[in-house]
Structure formats: structure tokens, C-alpha cells
Amino acid sequence: MSKRYTCAEIAERYNIKLSTVWDWIRKKKLSAIRIGKEYRITDEDLAKFEESRKTA
């Protein structure tokens, strides 16, 4: 089973604000699974997000 990250973990990983991660999810730039009131991001969704942001 793949690892699932919290929004706080993603924010820490990229050194950004938590609200930026929520914005990415709201704007459907980053896929997430909603569990209760929180979101979880899978390894696969994070890899797709990173791949879509490549410039070269």
C-alpha cells in the first residue's frame, strides 16, 4: 500500500504554507482523498503533481 501524506507533510516537504496545499487541492492541481475533515495525498498523486510541474 502506498504512503499517504497529510497536507501539513506536503507543506513541510516543499517549504510552503499549508493554505497553498489546500489551494492546490481546491483548484484540482493536486489530487487528494478526503477522510473526514482532512485530506490525504498518495505517493502516486504526488508523483503526478511533480511530473506536471516539470519545466524541462
C-alpha positions in Angstrom: 0.0 0.0 0.0 1.3 3.4 -0.9 2.1 6.1 1.7 -0.5 8.8 2.3 0.7 12.3 3.3 -1.2 14.9 5.2 -1.4 18.5 3.9 0.9 19.5 6.6 3.5 17.0 5.5 3.3 18.3 1.9 3.6 21.9 3.1 6.7 20.9 5.1 8.2 18.9 2.2 8.0 21.9 -0.2 8.6 24.6 2.5 5.3 26.3 1.7 2.2 27.4 3.7 -0.5 24.9 4.5 -3.0 27.2 2.8 -1.1 26.8 -0.5 -1.6 23.0 -0.4 -5.3 23.5 0.3 -5.4 25.9 -2.6 -3.8 23.3 -5.0 -6.4 20.7 -3.9 -9.3 23.1 -4.3 -8.1 24.1 -7.8 -7.6 20.4 -8.7 -3.9 20.9 -9.3 -3.2 18.2 -6.6 -5.4 15.2 -6.2 -6.3 14.2 -2.7 -8.6 11.8 -0.8 -10.8 13.4 1.8 -11.1 11.5 5.1 -13.4 13.2 7.5 -12.3 16.8 7.6 -8.7 16.1 6.5 -7.1 15.3 3.1 -4.5 12.6 2.3 -2.3 12.7 -0.7 -0.9 9.4 -2.1 2.6 8.8 -3.4 1.1 8.3 -6.9 -0.8 11.6 -6.8 2.2 13.4 -5.5 4.4 12.0 -8.3 1.8 13.0 -11.0 1.7 16.5 -9.5 5.5 16.8 -9.6 5.7 15.5 -13.1 3.1 18.0 -14.3 5.2 20.8 -12.9 8.4 20.0 -14.6 9.8 22.7 -16.8 12.4 20.8 -18.8 
